[in-house]
Amino acid sequence: MNKVKLKIIRKKIDATDQEILGLIKKRTLLVNKVIKIKKLKKQIVDNKRIRNVLNNIRKKSIAKKIDPKITKQIWTSMINSYIKYEKRNFKRK
């Protein structure tokens, strides 16, 4: 194993992680706006929207030559995390 190459690649992964954190922050701010618009707590989970998002991610993953199993798992986890976030932060009934 080439330790120098590995170190360089890991630095690039760390930089990419920083970019992802910035995007998560941006997504969280948008979710906060969504929370303010929803009137009822039961509106938090929209199964049709979730199916559409996962379907679109699958198509885009294939087009970009990314393993769709990886992106489905990531997006499913992210969606579930944001559902929990919305439920914790929802102030109405």
Beta strands, then each sheet from edge to edge (+ up, - down):
end
